[in-house]
């Protein structure tokens, strides 16, 4: 939250020994890795979505975890603030570790402040915010301006542990903040006394009301700061300001017609997409004055939950979290797949590189890599089954039973960034990222199963792509059908329609068909997919402009361009796990004799792809 100054100390003091006793009593297994992956950072979840082991902020009602239920004094400490609590944790920082400098720009932080209560610390632990720094002593209570850039350094030899709790703050809470100059009141442990904690039950709504959209966006206008050297900076600020103001006016108009009715979903979605596209162009060279963040990164983060039509329940009021006698919260047996992102591409076109780049963010769950088994473990869908002579599948082949089998297969095998499977307590709605080249021939099939899916089409120069396909065949590492009826020897990579006519033909022709058939089928199937659910990207764009390309994908897929993605594209993209030889734009000439005779038949498809990019 943006505050009037960097730090505020609240006039409270807590029993350090009792706090330390309850922290020491927690089992080692209670500590989990920090969701950002910062080295030396770990946490115990105290209040979380449904009281589970997750780091979600919007997936459901906030509830006490078993760890907090077993910590009566920590409950008493939180109750003293007389406020409604959001996500809360114990945060550990290893000796010598740091929390890197950053600013909290996400929607969660616009209205929430984080209370810090040091439990284990030393004077060598310093908290930096803006141009100020200080040491928070054990048993004190602090809040700080998370909108400014801030960091934490542990230069001591002990593990620093803070109790941290997020809240929007009640009136009495903010009165307490304003009275920080008073002498601190000691709050001791009261054995046997249970307390009632209020936790957030409603954090997002189906459609963000116009008043909040205006608050989130118009608040940024005085903060617009052009980078040094930006041509016609005054005009750039004026144009971008007009863009945000126009968006707010049109959102209010749309709200006056539809409110939060799903009938307005397409229009709301279109408005958000237009804002992201125009903002990416008009916002170049503009940052937020307070923390130096690129302006569109802030806009996208603030509007991340502007549209949530999948919600069905009407907003209610905050309800008290039950004390330590609270029973377990009923959990669904499987997660819900939310707007899965399918990377569709010809084999050897760079899809693994793109997949590995996107999979570095904890926002995506995957099947661990290519999932040929997902379809071909089902006999009716294997080549050779009635009506199936290639990897091509259409919507009609997704029967109700097959839909349920594939959906269950995905739900059962999904894993997070740490390669851990989903379990009750994790987020209920998961963003699924998939990349299996054969599935480029099955867009209509998967669209029937996942009607809210997004399809990201990656294509590559046919000369480079076909050369890489040829190398894959020669290596023998990509055999998909060791014994294919009607073919001499093993078959490699995907099986396109028309493969039977290539028996005995040169390898260049086989590779060319795999490239052409895949790209033509994607182009054909894309005609039935709404524009907002499909995107085209060339391999050349990905390699030459990784940052811009990934940000564009984030806008398309409606995910945050987070620290993990920023770090991934801050330098040259690494080689993918399936790279045979180092990339080289002229490498295809090694196979020129096999490729050049086929290029004439590829020109029409190649021109269509170039026109899209």
C-alpha positions as CSV (number, residue, x, y, z in Angstrom):
1,X,0.0,0.0,0.0
2,X,1.1,3.6,-0.7
3,X,1.7,5.4,2.6
4,X,2.6,9.0,3.5
5,X,6.0,7.9,4.7
6,X,8.3,4.9,4.6
7,X,7.8,3.4,8.0
8,X,5.2,3.5,10.8
9,X,5.8,1.8,14.2
10,X,2.6,0.8,16.0
11,X,2.3,1.4,19.8
12,X,2.3,-2.3,20.7
13,X,4.9,-4.6,22.2
14,X,4.6,-8.4,22.4
15,X,6.0,-11.3,24.5
16,X,9.0,-12.2,22.5
17,X,9.8,-15.4,24.5
18,X,6.3,-16.7,24.0
19,X,6.4,-15.9,20.3
20,X,9.7,-17.7,20.0
21,X,8.4,-20.7,21.9
22,X,5.5,-21.1,19.5
23,X,7.7,-20.7,16.4
24,X,10.2,-23.3,17.8
25,X,7.3,-25.7,18.3
26,X,6.4,-25.8,14.7
27,X,7.7,-28.9,12.8
28,X,10.4,-28.5,10.1
29,X,7.9,-29.7,7.5
30,X,5.8,-26.6,8.2
31,X,8.4,-24.4,6.5
32,X,8.1,-24.1,2.7
33,X,10.0,-22.3,0.0
34,X,9.1,-18.7,-0.6
35,X,6.8,-18.5,-3.7
36,X,9.2,-16.2,-5.5
37,X,12.0,-18.7,-5.1
38,X,14.3,-16.2,-3.4
39,X,17.3,-18.0,-2.0
40,X,17.3,-18.3,1.7
41,X,13.7,-17.3,2.0
42,X,11.1,-19.7,3.5
43,X,7.7,-19.4,5.2
44,X,5.1,-21.1,7.4
45,X,1.5,-20.4,6.2
46,X,-0.8,-19.1,9.0
47,X,-3.8,-17.7,7.1
48,X,-4.3,-18.9,3.5
49,X,-7.0,-19.8,1.0
50,X,-9.2,-22.4,2.6
51,X,-6.5,-22.8,5.3
52,X,-4.4,-24.9,2.9
53,X,-0.7,-25.1,2.0
54,X,-0.9,-22.6,-0.9
55,X,0.2,-19.0,-1.7
56,X,-2.9,-18.0,-3.5
57,X,-4.5,-14.6,-2.8
58,X,-7.8,-14.9,-4.6
59,X,-8.7,-18.6,-4.9
60,X,-11.2,-18.7,-2.1
61,X,-11.9,-17.6,1.5
62,X,-9.0,-17.0,3.8
63,X,-8.9,-19.4,6.8
64,X,-6.6,-20.4,9.6
65,X,-4.1,-23.1,8.8
66,X,-3.4,-25.9,11.2
67,X,-0.1,-24.1,12.1
68,X,-2.0,-21.1,13.4
69,X,-4.6,-23.2,15.1
70,X,-1.7,-24.7,17.1
71,X,-0.3,-21.3,18.0
72,X,-2.6,-19.6,20.6
73,X,-0.5,-16.6,21.3
74,X,0.0,-15.8,17.7
75,X,-3.8,-15.8,17.4
76,X,-4.0,-13.5,20.4
77,X,-1.4,-11.2,18.8
78,X,-3.4,-10.9,15.6
79,X,-6.6,-10.3,17.4
80,X,-5.2,-7.2,19.1
81,X,-5.2,-5.3,15.9
82,X,-9.0,-5.5,15.5
83,X,-8.9,-5.9,11.8
84,X,-9.8,-8.4,9.0
85,X,-6.8,-10.4,8.0
86,X,-5.7,-11.6,4.6
87,X,-2.8,-13.9,3.8
88,X,-0.4,-14.2,6.8
89,X,2.8,-16.1,7.4
90,X,5.9,-16.5,9.4
91,X,8.8,-15.4,7.2
92,X,12.3,-16.8,7.6
93,X,15.5,-15.2,6.1
94,X,18.6,-17.3,6.3
95,X,22.0,-15.8,7.5
96,X,23.5,-13.7,4.7
97,X,20.3,-13.9,2.6
98,X,18.4,-10.9,1.2
99,X,15.0,-10.1,-0.1
100,X,15.9,-8.4,-3.4
101,X,14.8,-4.9,-4.0
102,X,11.3,-4.6,-5.5
103,X,8.0,-2.8,-5.3
104,X,4.7,-4.4,-4.6
105,X,2.5,-3.4,-7.5
106,X,-0.1,-6.2,-7.8
107,X,-3.8,-5.7,-7.1
108,X,-3.5,-7.3,-3.7
109,X,-1.2,-4.5,-2.5
110,X,-3.3,-1.5,-3.6
111,X,-5.5,-1.7,-0.6
112,X,-3.4,-3.9,1.8
113,X,-0.6,-3.2,4.1
114,X,1.7,-5.8,5.7
115,X,2.2,-5.8,9.5
116,X,5.7,-7.0,10.6
117,X,6.4,-8.3,14.1
118,X,10.0,-9.5,14.5
119,X,10.3,-12.8,16.4
120,X,14.0,-13.7,15.9
121,X,16.3,-10.9,14.7
122,X,19.5,-9.0,15.4
123,X,20.7,-5.4,14.8
124,X,22.5,-6.6,11.7
125,X,19.1,-7.2,10.0
126,X,18.1,-4.1,8.1
127,X,14.9,-3.1,6.3
128,X,15.3,-0.6,3.4
129,X,12.4,1.3,2.0
130,X,12.8,4.3,-0.4
131,X,15.8,6.3,0.9
132,X,15.4,5.1,4.5
133,X,16.5,2.1,6.4
134,X,16.0,0.8,10.0
135,X,16.1,-2.3,12.2
136,X,12.9,-3.6,13.5
137,X,13.4,-5.0,17.0
138,X,11.9,-8.2,18.5
139,X,8.4,-7.8,19.7
140,X,7.7,-4.5,17.9
141,X,5.0,-4.0,15.3
142,X,5.7,-2.1,12.0
143,X,4.1,-1.3,8.7
144,X,5.9,0.2,5.7
145,X,5.1,1.6,2.2
146,X,5.3,-1.4,-0.1
147,X,4.6,0.8,-3.1
148,X,8.2,2.2,-2.8
149,X,11.1,0.0,-3.7
150,X,12.2,-2.0,-0.7
151,X,14.5,-4.8,0.3
152,X,15.7,-6.7,3.4
153,X,19.2,-7.7,4.3
154,X,20.2,-10.3,6.9
155,X,23.9,-9.6,7.7
156,X,23.6,-11.5,11.0
157,X,24.5,-15.1,11.8
158,X,21.0,-16.2,12.8
159,X,17.8,-17.0,10.9
160,X,15.6,-13.9,11.0
161,X,11.9,-14.7,11.6
162,X,9.1,-12.2,11.3
163,X,5.4,-12.7,11.8
164,X,3.8,-10.9,8.8
165,X,0.1,-10.4,8.2
166,X,-1.7,-8.5,5.4
167,X,-4.8,-6.4,6.0
168,X,-6.7,-3.5,4.4
169,X,-7.1,-2.2,8.0
170,X,-10.2,-1.2,9.9
171,X,-10.8,2.3,11.2
172,X,-9.4,1.3,14.6
173,X,-6.4,-0.2,13.0
174,X,-5.5,3.0,11.2
175,X,-6.2,5.0,14.4
176,X,-3.6,2.7,16.1
177,X,-1.2,3.5,13.3
178,X,-1.7,7.3,13.7
179,X,-1.0,7.0,17.5
180,X,2.4,5.4,16.9
181,X,4.2,8.1,18.9
182,X,2.5,7.0,22.1
183,X,4.2,4.6,24.6
184,X,3.9,1.0,23.4
185,X,1.3,-1.1,25.2
186,X,2.6,-4.6,26.2
187,X,0.3,-7.5,25.1
188,X,1.1,-10.6,27.1
189,X,0.0,-14.2,26.6
190,X,-3.4,-15.1,28.2
191,X,-3.4,-18.9,28.8
192,X,-6.6,-20.7,27.9
193,X,-8.2,-17.7,26.3
194,X,-9.5,-18.3,22.8
195,X,-10.0,-15.4,20.4
196,X,-12.0,-14.8,17.2
197,X,-10.1,-13.7,14.1
198,X,-11.8,-12.2,11.1
199,X,-10.4,-13.3,7.8
200,X,-11.2,-12.1,4.2
201,X,-13.9,-14.1,2.5
202,X,-14.4,-12.0,-0.6
203,X,-11.3,-10.6,-2.3
204,X,-12.5,-10.3,-5.9
205,X,-15.8,-9.8,-7.7
206,X,-17.2,-11.0,-11.0
207,X,-16.7,-7.6,-12.7
208,X,-14.7,-4.8,-11.1
209,X,-17.0,-1.8,-10.5
210,X,-16.2,1.4,-12.3
211,X,-15.4,3.3,-9.1
212,X,-12.6,0.9,-8.4
213,X,-11.3,0.8,-11.9
214,X,-11.1,4.6,-11.8
215,X,-9.3,4.6,-8.5
216,X,-6.8,2.1,-9.7
217,X,-6.0,3.8,-13.0
218,X,-6.5,7.5,-12.4
219,X,-4.3,7.3,-9.3
220,X,-1.5,6.6,-11.7
221,X,-1.8,9.8,-13.8
222,X,0.2,12.1,-11.4
223,X,2.8,9.3,-11.3
224,X,3.6,9.2,-15.0
225,X,7.3,9.8,-15.5
226,X,8.9,9.8,-19.0
227,X,12.3,8.1,-19.3
228,X,15.3,10.3,-20.1
229,X,15.6,10.8,-23.8
230,X,12.0,10.0,-24.6
231,X,11.0,12.0,-27.7
232,X,8.1,14.4,-27.1
233,X,7.7,13.3,-23.5
234,X,4.9,15.8,-22.8
235,X,2.8,14.4,-25.6
236,X,3.5,10.8,-24.6
237,X,2.3,11.5,-21.0
238,X,-0.8,13.3,-22.4
239,X,-1.7,10.6,-24.8
240,X,-1.3,7.8,-22.2
241,X,-3.4,9.8,-19.7
242,X,-6.1,10.1,-22.3
243,X,-6.0,6.3,-22.9
244,X,-6.6,5.5,-19.2
245,X,-9.3,8.1,-18.9
246,X,-11.1,6.9,-22.0
247,X,-10.9,3.3,-20.7
248,X,-12.5,4.3,-17.3
249,X,-15.4,6.1,-19.1
250,X,-16.1,3.2,-21.4
251,X,-15.9,0.7,-18.6
252,X,-18.5,2.7,-16.7
253,X,-20.7,2.8,-19.8
254,X,-20.4,-0.9,-20.2
255,X,-21.2,-1.5,-16.5
256,X,-24.3,0.6,-16.8
257,X,-25.6,-1.9,-19.5
258,X,-24.4,-5.2,-18.1
259,X,-23.2,-4.8,-14.5
260,X,-21.6,-8.2,-13.6
261,X,-23.8,-10.2,-16.0
262,X,-21.9,-12.7,-18.1
263,X,-23.6,-11.4,-21.2
264,X,-21.1,-8.6,-21.2
265,X,-18.1,-10.8,-20.9
266,X,-17.0,-10.5,-24.5
267,X,-17.2,-6.7,-24.4
268,X,-15.4,-6.5,-21.1
269,X,-12.7,-8.8,-22.4
270,X,-12.3,-6.9,-25.6
271,X,-11.9,-3.6,-23.7
272,X,-9.1,-5.1,-21.5
273,X,-7.3,-6.5,-24.6
274,X,-7.5,-3.2,-26.4
275,X,-6.1,-1.4,-23.4
276,X,-3.2,-3.9,-23.1
277,X,-2.4,-3.6,-26.8
278,X,-2.6,0.2,-27.1
279,X,-1.0,0.6,-23.7
280,X,2.0,-1.5,-24.7
281,X,2.6,0.9,-27.6
282,X,1.7,4.2,-26.0
283,X,3.3,3.4,-22.7
284,X,6.8,2.8,-24.0
285,X,9.2,5.0,-22.2
286,X,6.8,5.8,-19.3
287,X,7.4,4.7,-15.7
288,X,5.9,5.2,-12.3
289,X,7.7,8.0,-10.6
290,X,7.5,6.5,-7.1
291,X,9.2,3.2,-7.9
292,X,10.5,3.3,-11.5
293,X,8.2,0.4,-12.7
294,X,7.2,0.5,-16.4
295,X,3.7,1.9,-16.4
296,X,1.9,-0.9,-18.3
297,X,3.4,-3.5,-16.0
298,X,1.5,-1.6,-13.2
299,X,-1.7,-1.2,-15.2
300,X,-1.7,-4.9,-16.1
301,X,-1.0,-6.0,-12.5
302,X,-3.8,-3.7,-11.1
303,X,-6.4,-4.9,-13.6
304,X,-5.4,-8.6,-13.3
305,X,-8.7,-9.4,-11.5
306,X,-10.9,-6.9,-13.3
307,X,-13.0,-9.7,-14.9
308,X,-13.8,-12.9,-13.1
309,X,-17.0,-14.2,-14.6
310,X,-16.3,-17.7,-13.4
311,X,-17.3,-16.6,-9.9
312,X,-20.9,-17.5,-9.1
313,X,-21.5,-16.6,-5.5
314,X,-22.7,-13.1,-4.6
315,X,-20.4,-11.0,-2.5
316,X,-20.9,-11.4,1.2
317,X,-19.3,-10.0,4.3
318,X,-16.2,-10.9,6.2
319,X,-16.9,-13.8,8.6
320,X,-15.0,-14.7,11.7
321,X,-12.4,-17.5,11.4
322,X,-13.1,-20.0,14.1
323,X,-10.5,-20.5,16.9
324,X,-8.3,-23.5,17.4
325,X,-11.3,-26.0,17.6
326,X,-12.0,-25.3,13.9
327,X,-12.3,-28.5,11.9
328,X,-10.8,-29.1,8.5
329,X,-12.3,-27.3,5.5
330,X,-13.8,-29.6,2.9
331,X,-11.7,-29.7,-0.2
332,X,-12.5,-30.7,-3.8
333,X,-10.7,-33.9,-5.0
334,X,-9.4,-32.2,-8.1
335,X,-8.5,-28.7,-9.2
336,X,-10.3,-26.7,-11.9
337,X,-8.4,-26.1,-15.2
338,X,-8.7,-22.4,-15.9
339,X,-7.9,-21.0,-19.4
340,X,-5.2,-23.5,-20.4
341,X,-2.5,-22.3,-22.7
342,X,-1.6,-24.7,-25.6
343,X,1.6,-24.0,-27.5
344,X,0.9,-25.3,-31.0
345,X,3.8,-25.6,-33.4
346,X,5.5,-27.8,-36.0
347,X,8.1,-30.1,-34.4
348,X,11.6,-28.6,-33.9
349,X,10.3,-25.1,-34.3
350,X,11.4,-23.8,-30.9
351,X,8.3,-24.8,-28.9
352,X,10.4,-26.4,-26.1
353,X,12.4,-23.1,-25.7
354,X,9.1,-21.2,-25.4
355,X,7.6,-23.8,-23.1
356,X,10.6,-23.8,-20.7
357,X,10.6,-20.0,-20.7
358,X,6.9,-19.7,-19.7
359,X,7.1,-22.6,-17.3
360,X,9.6,-20.7,-15.1
361,X,6.7,-18.7,-13.5
362,X,4.8,-20.4,-10.7
363,X,1.6,-19.1,-12.3
364,X,1.6,-22.1,-14.7
365,X,1.1,-25.8,-13.9
366,X,2.3,-28.4,-16.4
367,X,2.5,-32.1,-17.1
368,X,6.3,-31.9,-16.8
369,X,7.0,-31.7,-20.5
370,X,5.5,-33.3,-23.7
371,X,2.5,-35.5,-22.9
372,X,2.1,-37.9,-25.8
373,X,0.4,-40.3,-23.4
374,X,-2.5,-38.0,-22.8
375,X,-4.1,-38.8,-26.1
376,X,-2.3,-42.0,-27.3
377,X,-3.0,-44.0,-24.1
378,X,-6.6,-44.1,-25.4
379,X,-6.9,-46.8,-28.1
380,X,-9.7,-45.1,-30.1
381,X,-7.3,-42.1,-30.7
382,X,-4.2,-43.9,-31.8
383,X,-3.2,-44.0,-35.5
384,X,-4.7,-47.2,-36.9
385,X,-7.9,-47.0,-34.9
386,X,-11.1,-46.7,-37.0
387,X,-11.2,-43.2,-38.5
388,X,-7.7,-42.3,-37.2
389,X,-4.8,-42.6,-39.7
390,X,-2.6,-39.8,-38.4
391,X,-2.2,-37.5,-35.4
392,X,-5.0,-35.3,-36.7
393,X,-8.1,-35.2,-34.4
394,X,-11.2,-33.1,-34.8
395,X,-13.9,-32.0,-32.4
396,X,-16.3,-34.9,-33.2
397,X,-13.8,-37.4,-31.9
398,X,-14.0,-35.8,-28.4
399,X,-16.9,-37.8,-27.1
400,X,-18.2,-37.2,-23.6
401,X,-16.3,-40.1,-22.2
402,X,-13.1,-39.1,-23.9
403,X,-13.4,-35.6,-22.7
404,X,-13.8,-36.7,-19.1
405,X,-10.9,-39.2,-19.4
406,X,-8.5,-36.5,-20.8
407,X,-9.6,-33.9,-18.3
408,X,-9.1,-36.3,-15.4
409,X,-5.7,-37.2,-16.8
410,X,-4.6,-33.6,-16.8
411,X,-6.0,-33.0,-13.3
412,X,-4.3,-36.0,-11.9
413,X,-0.9,-35.4,-13.4
414,X,-0.5,-31.6,-13.1
415,X,2.6,-30.4,-11.2
416,X,3.8,-27.0,-10.1
417,X,7.1,-25.3,-10.6
418,X,8.7,-27.5,-7.9
419,X,7.4,-30.6,-9.7
420,X,5.0,-31.3,-6.9
421,X,1.5,-32.6,-7.7
422,X,-1.7,-30.7,-6.8
423,X,-3.1,-31.5,-3.4
424,X,-6.1,-30.1,-1.4
425,X,-5.1,-26.7,-0.1
426,X,-3.4,-25.7,-3.3
427,X,-5.1,-23.1,-5.6
428,X,-8.4,-24.5,-6.9
429,X,-8.1,-22.9,-10.3
430,X,-4.9,-23.8,-12.1
431,X,-3.4,-22.2,-15.3
432,X,-2.3,-25.3,-17.3
433,X,0.5,-24.9,-19.9
434,X,0.9,-27.6,-22.5
435,X,3.3,-28.2,-25.4
436,X,3.2,-31.4,-27.4
437,X,3.8,-30.9,-31.1
438,X,1.2,-33.6,-32.1
439,X,-1.4,-31.4,-30.5
440,X,-1.0,-28.8,-33.2
441,X,-3.0,-31.2,-35.3
442,X,-5.7,-31.5,-32.6
443,X,-6.7,-27.9,-31.9
444,X,-10.4,-28.5,-32.6
445,X,-10.3,-31.6,-30.5
446,X,-8.8,-29.9,-27.5
447,X,-11.0,-26.8,-28.0
448,X,-14.0,-29.1,-27.5
449,X,-12.6,-30.3,-24.2
450,X,-11.3,-26.9,-23.0
451,X,-13.6,-24.3,-24.5
452,X,-11.8,-21.5,-22.7
453,X,-8.4,-22.6,-23.9
454,X,-5.8,-20.2,-25.4
455,X,-3.7,-21.3,-28.4
456,X,-0.3,-19.8,-28.9
457,X,1.0,-20.6,-32.4
458,X,4.8,-20.6,-32.9
459,X,6.1,-20.9,-36.4
460,X,9.6,-20.9,-37.8
461,X,11.3,-20.2,-41.1
462,X,10.8,-23.4,-43.2
463,X,14.4,-23.7,-44.1
464,X,15.6,-23.7,-40.5
465,X,12.7,-25.7,-39.2
466,X,12.9,-28.4,-41.9
467,X,16.6,-28.7,-41.5
468,X,16.1,-29.3,-37.7
469,X,13.4,-31.9,-38.5
470,X,15.9,-33.7,-40.8
471,X,18.6,-33.7,-38.1
472,X,16.1,-35.1,-35.6
473,X,15.2,-38.0,-38.0
474,X,18.9,-38.7,-38.5
475,X,19.7,-38.7,-34.8
476,X,17.1,-41.4,-34.0
477,X,16.2,-39.7,-30.8
478,X,12.6,-38.7,-31.8
479,X,11.2,-42.0,-32.9
480,X,7.4,-41.9,-32.1
481,X,6.3,-45.0,-34.0
482,X,8.9,-47.8,-34.1
483,X,6.7,-50.1,-36.2
484,X,4.2,-48.1,-38.3
485,X,2.0,-50.2,-40.5
486,X,2.5,-49.2,-44.1
487,X,6.0,-47.6,-43.5
488,X,9.5,-49.0,-43.8
489,X,11.4,-48.5,-40.6
490,X,10.7,-46.3,-37.6
491,X,8.8,-43.0,-37.9
492,X,10.0,-39.8,-36.1
493,X,8.1,-36.9,-34.7
494,X,4.4,-36.2,-35.5
495,X,2.4,-38.1,-38.1
496,X,0.6,-35.7,-40.5
497,X,-2.3,-36.5,-42.8
498,X,-0.9,-37.8,-46.1
499,X,2.2,-39.5,-44.7
500,X,1.3,-42.7,-46.6
501,X,2.2,-41.1,-49.9
502,X,5.8,-40.5,-48.8
503,X,6.8,-44.1,-48.5
504,X,10.2,-44.4,-50.1
505,X,10.5,-40.6,-50.7
506,X,13.6,-38.5,-49.7
507,X,13.9,-37.3,-46.1
508,X,13.6,-33.7,-47.3
509,X,10.1,-34.4,-48.6
510,X,9.0,-36.1,-45.4
511,X,10.3,-33.2,-43.2
512,X,8.7,-30.7,-45.6
513,X,5.3,-32.4,-45.3
514,X,5.6,-32.3,-41.5
515,X,6.3,-28.6,-41.6
516,X,3.6,-27.7,-44.2
517,X,0.8,-29.9,-42.9
518,X,1.2,-28.8,-39.3
519,X,1.2,-25.1,-40.1
520,X,-1.6,-25.3,-42.6
521,X,-3.8,-27.3,-40.2
522,X,-3.1,-24.7,-37.4
523,X,-4.1,-21.9,-39.8
524,X,-7.3,-23.8,-40.7
525,X,-8.3,-24.6,-37.2
526,X,-7.6,-21.1,-36.0
527,X,-10.4,-19.8,-38.2
528,X,-12.9,-21.4,-35.8
529,X,-11.2,-19.9,-32.7
530,X,-12.2,-16.4,-31.4
531,X,-9.4,-13.8,-32.0
532,X,-9.0,-13.2,-28.3
533,X,-8.1,-16.9,-27.8
534,X,-5.4,-17.2,-30.4
535,X,-2.0,-15.6,-30.9
536,X,0.7,-16.0,-33.5
537,X,4.5,-15.6,-32.8
538,X,7.5,-16.3,-35.0
539,X,10.5,-18.1,-33.6
540,X,12.6,-15.1,-34.9
541,X,10.6,-12.7,-32.8
542,X,11.1,-14.9,-29.8
543,X,14.8,-15.1,-30.2
544,X,15.4,-11.5,-31.2
545,X,12.9,-9.8,-28.9
546,X,12.4,-12.2,-26.0
547,X,11.3,-9.6,-23.5
548,X,8.7,-8.0,-25.8
549,X,7.5,-11.4,-27.0
550,X,7.0,-12.8,-23.5
551,X,5.2,-9.6,-22.3
552,X,2.9,-9.9,-25.3
553,X,2.2,-13.5,-24.3
554,X,1.5,-12.5,-20.8
555,X,-1.1,-10.0,-21.9
556,X,-2.6,-12.6,-24.2
557,X,-2.7,-15.3,-21.6
558,X,-3.7,-12.9,-18.8
559,X,-0.8,-13.7,-16.5
560,X,1.6,-11.4,-14.7
561,X,5.0,-10.6,-16.2
562,X,6.5,-11.5,-12.9
563,X,10.1,-11.6,-11.5
564,X,10.7,-15.1,-12.8
565,X,9.8,-14.2,-16.3
566,X,11.7,-10.9,-16.2
567,X,14.8,-12.6,-15.0
568,X,14.4,-15.3,-17.7
569,X,14.3,-12.8,-20.6
570,X,16.8,-10.3,-19.1
571,X,19.5,-12.0,-21.0
572,X,19.9,-14.3,-24.0
573,X,17.5,-17.2,-23.8
574,X,19.2,-20.5,-22.8
575,X,19.3,-23.5,-25.1
576,X,16.3,-25.8,-24.7
577,X,16.8,-29.3,-23.3
578,X,16.2,-30.8,-26.8
579,X,18.8,-28.7,-28.7
580,X,21.0,-30.9,-30.9
581,X,23.5,-28.3,-32.0
582,X,24.0,-24.6,-31.3
583,X,21.6,-22.3,-33.1
584,X,22.8,-20.7,-36.4
585,X,20.6,-18.9,-38.9
586,X,22.7,-20.5,-41.7
587,X,22.8,-24.0,-40.2
588,X,20.1,-25.2,-42.6
589,X,22.5,-25.0,-45.5
590,X,24.1,-28.2,-44.3
591,X,20.9,-29.9,-45.5
592,X,20.3,-27.5,-48.5
593,X,20.4,-30.3,-51.1
594,X,17.5,-32.0,-49.4
595,X,15.5,-28.8,-48.6
596,X,15.8,-26.5,-51.6
597,X,13.9,-28.9,-54.0
598,X,10.9,-28.7,-51.7
599,X,10.8,-24.9,-51.1
600,X,8.6,-24.1,-54.1
601,X,5.7,-26.1,-52.6
602,X,6.0,-24.3,-49.3
603,X,5.8,-20.7,-50.6
604,X,2.1,-20.2,-50.2
605,X,2.0,-21.4,-46.6
606,X,5.2,-19.4,-45.8
607,X,3.7,-16.2,-47.2
608,X,0.5,-16.7,-45.0
609,X,2.7,-17.1,-41.9
610,X,4.8,-14.0,-42.7
611,X,1.6,-12.0,-43.2
612,X,0.4,-12.9,-39.7
613,X,3.6,-11.8,-38.1
